[in-house]
């Protein structure tokens, strides 16, 4: 008979199941914490921790180019609806215009006589005076001595020319020249600039902030302001609105472009009262149409109409709602940004924040170093602090160049990582940093033994050494096969491939003063298809797979993993000389008769000219190789050539800098011995001549102590 068991509630449910319960004043339960409870930590504080012992991680003020640590989302800024949803777009547009007028990095224009114009060639300074009354200054930049009294004149340093003139440039004839001196006596400005830039005593020019100050000012504008001041557009400052609106009760897609016109010198936005009123009215009308369909959600949907209908005369309720809407839009912007926090594209639309690009690169395996140093930044990236080409369009700051550099590397990471350990990956990076094939020398090598060793002779040497030293030579450690050819041993603790003494191991066998004589030969091809192993000729004249050596047996060649990669001073000159003779002149050269064969590449051309154009009859009697140098000399004197000289290439090498070597080493296998850097050498046409000792060589043409007598 089955037995039924009955349990009381105390054995099934916990006594604290209901737990802490919150109720109304009449006892009606509102909600319960169940089996959870609330406690309060009222422990006393342990006191303030001293900060003196904690080092600063990094001083972000040192570089002067990106001191803002905020994360800015890269939206698709061509879509105006990304800027306003909960708040009113028309009010944002109105406020944006006012903010631009206040903070725009404005300039002052002058088009009159230059008084007291002088140029000092010793100091390379031009000085002149201009009357303040004739300066067109719509943005009220401080030009009088009042600017020296108060740092807050006009609210910003870029509106105080007298005190902060070193932040300004003079734009004349489409070039910008920094101001090196400026004083004011309330009637005239006395200005000093570098160089003799004026050709007459009358000139039209604009004084405005330098490119770095301008870029910092533009980056400080919010999204709406940058949208209105679109510097990528033609004409300048053209905003294009793509939105939906009602037309005859029909919802249609519309595109409207509105340009904020500039003054006649093409930089300052026009703030003439009549024009500005018309411009703002057009913007507000567009904003109102978008508010009816897309934006201003709080006022249109989240608030009762009765609240707005009974608003105060000064619209305090509406203003408060706009403040809430603006705050919600800011929060929504970062929430939306999470959807593409790991997205990286070339156009930067709906992308990860710029600040995070290098973090993403490090996540997938890059060592994302900064591509510039603070000391030589302006010189390496932007050139020296002299005249600059005029542009009112968007320029990239050094910080942005660094981010863009890593953005593009990140997008090509799949190809680069698949190609790691090959020439293609290295060549890609070199071309990416602006080093074409004609600028760098990239060589791989092999060891070439002088010949096979006599096995009988080797055994005799071993026996003699053992008898003399009283030691036993371990023949298993000698890298020679049964026929006397070099033999790669299995890896052990004392021998392994590409160890530091790898070459010496073959040149001097362990315990013996005996071995092969090895020479290092360039072999950029490495993979060869041959029909036999004897009488091997390895000749390949294409530069990227160049090789030119021979041996009587394939087995005398030892592979190694040594590479030599340099930005070479002489190579661009040699390459241009080669192109002149074999592209421009199609090989119709005056020295072709002395060459064995027509060169098939740069390195082959250099080998042929160097080995064939040195006259053995006069090589001792003069200080250079005249026939060889004539190849370069005629190139320099020919019309239509680039006429490269060392100074031209040196300037370009300096502009590249040395950061590229850190990138290269990330794609060189750990077992490869690499030498990476710059190589400063003469060209083959100006090779340093061997200095022979003075004297008479018996049996030769040099039979006189008089050098001139030996010239033929």
C-alpha positions, 0 to 999 in steps of 0.5 A: 500500500502506497504511503502518502506524505504530507509536508507543512509549509515550514519545511518547503518554503523559507521563513524569509521568502517575503522578506523586506516589504515596502507598503503604503501608509494604509498598509497596501504592499507596493513591492518586496525585496524577497530574500534580499536585504539592504545594509549600510557601510558606516565604517570610518574612512582610512584617510586621504591617500597621498598622491605625491608617491604616484608618478604621472603616467603621461603628460598629454600637454607635451605634444601640443597637438592633441590635448583633448582626451574625449572620445569623438564618434565618427558619424556619417556627418552628411546625414544631418539627422545624426545631430538632432533627434530629441531636440529641435534642429532649427534651434541648434542651427541658429545657435551654431551660427552664433557660436561660429561668429564668436569663435571663428579664427578670423582674419583681417584684410588690407589693400592699400599702400605699404608705408616704410617698406624695407628689406634687410638682406642680412637678417632676411626681414621685410618690415612695413607699416599699414594704417589701422583705419584702412584694415577691413576687420569685420570680426573686430580683431584687436589691432590697438594697444588695448590688446596688450592690457588684457588676455581676455580681449574679444574672448579668445587669443585669435581675436587679439592680433597685437598680443598673439601675433606669433599665431598669425600668418600673412597670406599674399600671392597664395602663400602664407608667411609667419609674422615674426614681429608686430607692434601697434601705436593705435594708428599704425601696425608695424609688421615684420616677416621673413623674406623679400615677399613684396615686389611693389609698395602696394599689396593686397593681403590677409592676416589670419591665424596659422594653419595649426591654430586654424585647425584647432579652432575648426576641430573645437566646433561642434558637429552642427558648426562643422557641418555648416563650415564644410571645407571639403565642399565646392564652393567653400562652407556649403552644407547639404541637407538630405531630408524628408518633408511634406509637399502638398500632403505628400512626403518626399525626399529632398536635397537642399544645399546652402552656402555661407558666402565668404568675403571677397578674399575667400576666407571669413564667412560673411557676417553682414547683417542683411546677408546673415539674416537671410542665411539664418532664415533659410537654415531655420526654415530647413530645420523647421521642416526636419523638426516636423518629420524627424527631430524635436521628439520631446516637444512633439511626442513626449509632452502634452500639447496643453503644457506648451499651449500654456507656456510663459510669454518668454517660452520657458517651458520650450527652452527647458525642453530644448535643454533636455532634448540637447542632453538626450541627443548627446547621450544617444550619440554615444549609444549609437556609436557602440554599434560601430565601435569596431568599424574602420573604413576609409571614408570614416563614416559611422566609424570607431573614434579616432582615439581608438584606431591605434588600440584596435590596431594593437588588438590585432597584433600591431605595435602601434608606435607614433609615427613622429617625434615631438622634436622634429615633427613640423620639419618631417611632416610639414616642412620648415617654418617658412612660407606655405602653400595657401589652402582654406580647405581642411588640413590635417594636424600631426595627430590626425596624420598619425591616426590616418596612417594607422587607419590605412595600415589597419585596413590592409592588415589582412594582406600584410599579415598573410604576407609576413616573412615575404618581400611583398609585405616589406615592399608594401610598407616601404611604398606606403611610407613614400619610399619607392623601389628606386629609393631603397635597396633590399637584398637577401644573401647566400654563402658560397663555398670556394670548393669542396674539401678533400676527404683524405686531406681532412682526415689527415688534418684531424689525425695530426691535430689529435696527435698534437693536442692530445684530444679526440675530434668528434667528426659528427660535429664537422659540417662536411658530407662524405664527398667533401661538400658543406653539410647542414648538421641537425640542430643541437645545443652547440650547432643550430641554423643561423646561430651567431657563429654560423658562418665561422662554423664552416670556415673553421671546423670545431677543434680544427684550424681548417674549413671552407672559405665562404663569400656572401653573394646577393641572391634575391630569388632564392628559388631556382629550377636547374637541370643539374648540380654542376657548372651552376650560373645564377643570373637574374637581372630583374632588381627585385630578384637580382642575382649574379654569381656562379659556381661549379657545383650546386652543393657549394651554396649555403642558404642563410636568413640575412637581409639588408634593407636600406634607404640608399642615398645613391640609388635614386640618382643611379636609377634616374641615370639608367632611365635616361640612357635606356628609356629616354635615349632607348639605349642609344648610348655612347658607351654601348660598344664597351658593354658585354650586353644590353643591361636588363635592369638597374643593378645589371647596368651598374655592374656592366658600367663599373666593370667595363668603363674603367680604363686599366691603362690610366687607373693608377695615374689619375684621381678618378675614373673619368670614363665612368664619371662621364656617364653621370656627367652627361646625364647632368648636362643633358636637357630634360633630365631631373638632374638629381644630386645628393642634396635632393635625395638627402632632403627627401630621406630627412622628410621620411624620418626613421619611424619606418624601421619599427614597422619593417621589423614587425614583418621580419621573422624572428629567425632572420638577421636584419640590418635596417636603416639608411646607407650613405654612399657615393654612386657607382659613377663616383666610386672612391678611387683606390689609392695606389702607392707611388713608384715604378711597377716593373714590367708595366706601362708605369715606367716613370716617376712622372705621373703625367708620363704614364697617361696614355 
